[in-house]
Amino acid sequence: MWLAEKLLAGAIALEDFRRIVLPRRLGGEALVHQLGAVREELVKYLQQVLDLIGTAPTVIKEALTELEYRT
């Protein structure tokens, strides 16, 4: 889980993942649609945006220096 958190950290900062979900949309089909849209954007981020070569040194550095693992 720790590695997944590191890979997704960049996605969380993107505007597509910071949409405001209105309380009235937190149920039923609207929520299912919202979850599907977020999943699609997440997959697109992992496949097209995430630079694995650029991310690897950061992950290594954090793995060696991070003292607390929450997951």
SERO-4910 file (N, C-alpha, C, O; in steps of 0.05 Angstrom, whole numbers):
BEGIN
 pado doro    nc1    nc2    nc3   cac1   cac2   cac3    cc1    cc2    cc3    oc1    oc2    oc3
  Met    A     16    -24      0      0      0      0     17     25      0     10     45    -12
  Trp    A     40     24     14     57     48     15     65     57    -13     64     80    -19
  Leu    A     73     38    -29     82     45    -56     59     56    -73     63     74    -88
  Ala    A     36     44    -70     12     55    -85      7     84    -77      0    100    -94
  Glu    A      9     90    -51      5    117    -42     25    136    -55     18    158    -63
  Lys    A     50    128    -58     70    144    -70     65    148   -100     68    170   -110
  Leu    A     56    127   -113     50    130   -142     26    148   -147     25    162   -167
  Leu    A      7    148   -129    -17    164   -132    -15    192   -121    -34    209   -125
  Ala    A      6    199   -107      8    225    -95      6    247   -116     -7    268   -111
  Gly    A     17    244   -139     15    264   -160    -13    267   -171    -21    289   -178
  Ala    A    -27    245   -173    -54    246   -183    -72    262   -165    -90    276   -174
  Ile    A    -68    259   -139    -85    272   -120    -83    303   -122   -102    317   -117
  Ala    A    -60    312   -131    -56    341   -134    -69    352   -159    -73    376   -162
  Leu    A    -76    335   -178    -89    344   -203   -118    353   -199   -132    342   -182
  Glu    A   -126    373   -214   -153    384   -211   -174    363   -216   -195    364   -203
  Asp    A   -170    344   -234   -190    324   -240   -197    307   -216   -219    296   -214
  Phe    A   -179    305   -197   -184    289   -173   -193    307   -149   -197    296   -127
  Arg    A   -195    333   -154   -203    350   -132   -230    363   -137   -235    385   -127
  Arg    A   -246    349   -151   -273    359   -157   -289    360   -131   -286    343   -113
  Ile    A   -307    380   -130   -325    381   -107   -349    364   -112   -363    367   -133
  Val    A   -355    346    -94   -378    328    -97   -400    339    -78   -396    340    -54
  Leu    A   -421    348    -89   -443    358    -73   -456    336    -57   -459    314    -67
  Pro    A   -465    342    -33   -477    322    -16   -501    307    -29   -505    283    -25
  Arg    A   -516    321    -46   -539    308    -59   -530    288    -80   -546    272    -89
  Arg    A   -504    289    -87   -494    270   -107   -480    246    -94   -467    231   -109
  Leu    A   -482    243    -68   -467    222    -55   -483    196    -52   -478    180    -35
  Gly    A   -503    193    -69   -518    168    -68   -527    160    -95   -527    175   -114
  Gly    A   -534    135    -98   -546    124   -122   -528    126   -146   -504    124   -145
  Glu    A   -541    130   -169   -527    130   -195   -507    153   -197   -486    149   -210
  Ala    A   -513    175   -185   -494    198   -187   -467    191   -175   -446    197   -187
  Leu    A   -468    178   -152   -443    170   -140   -428    149   -156   -404    150   -159
  Val    A   -443    130   -167   -431    109   -184   -418    122   -208   -396    114   -216
  His    A   -431    141   -220   -419    156   -243   -394    170   -235   -374    169   -249
  Gln    A   -395    184   -212   -371    199   -202   -348    180   -197   -325    186   -205
  Leu    A   -353    158   -184   -332    138   -179   -320    128   -205   -296    124   -207
  Gly    A   -337    123   -225   -327    113   -251   -310    134   -264   -289    127   -276
  Ala    A   -318    159   -263   -302    181   -275   -275    183   -262   -254    187   -275
  Val    A   -274    182   -235   -249    183   -221   -231    160   -228   -207    163   -232
  Arg    A   -243    136   -230   -228    112   -237   -215    115   -264   -192    109   -268
  Glu    A   -231    125   -283   -220    129   -310   -197    149   -310   -176    144   -324
  Glu    A   -200    171   -296   -178    191   -294   -153    179   -280   -131    185   -288
  Leu    A   -158    163   -260   -136    150   -246   -120    131   -264    -96    131   -264
  Val    A   -135    115   -279   -122     96   -298   -106    112   -319    -84    105   -326
  Lys    A   -119    133   -329   -105    150   -349    -80    162   -337    -59    163   -351
  Tyr    A    -81    171   -313    -57    182   -300    -35    162   -298    -12    167   -305
  Leu    A    -42    138   -289    -22    117   -286    -10    108   -312     14    101   -313
  Gln    A    -26    108   -333    -17     98   -359     -3    120   -375     16    113   -390
  Gln    A    -11    145   -373     -2    165   -391     14    188   -379     31    199   -392
  Val    A      8    194   -354     20    218   -342     44    211   -323     64    224   -324
  Leu    A     41    190   -308     61    184   -288     87    176   -302     88    158   -318
  Asp    A    108    190   -295    135    185   -306    149    167   -286    160    176   -266
  Leu    A    150    141   -293    162    121   -275    192    126   -271    202    123   -248
  Ile    A    206    134   -292    235    139   -289    240    163   -271    258    163   -255
  Gly    A    223    183   -274    226    207   -257    217    202   -228    227    215   -210
  Thr    A    198    184   -225    186    179   -199    204    160   -182    204    163   -157
  Ala    A    218    142   -195    234    122   -180    253    134   -160    254    125   -138
  Pro    A    270    154   -167    288    165   -147    274    177   -123    284    174   -100
  Thr    A    251    189   -127    236    201   -105    226    179    -86    228    181    -62
  Val    A    216    157    -98    206    135    -82    228    122    -66    225    115    -43
  Ile    A    251    119    -79    274    107    -65    282    125    -41    287    115    -19
  Lys    A    285    151    -46    293    169    -25    273    169     -2    281    167     21
  Glu    A    247    169     -8    227    169     13    227    142     28    222    141     52
  Ala    A    232    120     14    233     94     27    256     92     47    253     79     68
  Leu    A    277    106     41    300    105     59    299    125     82    312    122    102
  Thr    A    282    146     78    281    167     99    255    168    114    255    179    137
  Glu    A    234    157    104    208    158    118    209    140    142    216    117    140
  Leu    A    202    151    165    204    135    189    178    121    197    179    102    212
  Glu    A    156    131    186    130    119    194    115    109    170    112    123    150
  Tyr    A    107     84    171     91     72    150     63     67    161     59     52    181
  Arg    A     44     80    149     16     79    160      0     57    148    -21     50    159
  Thr    A      8     45    126     -8     24    114      8     -2    112     -3    -22    102
***
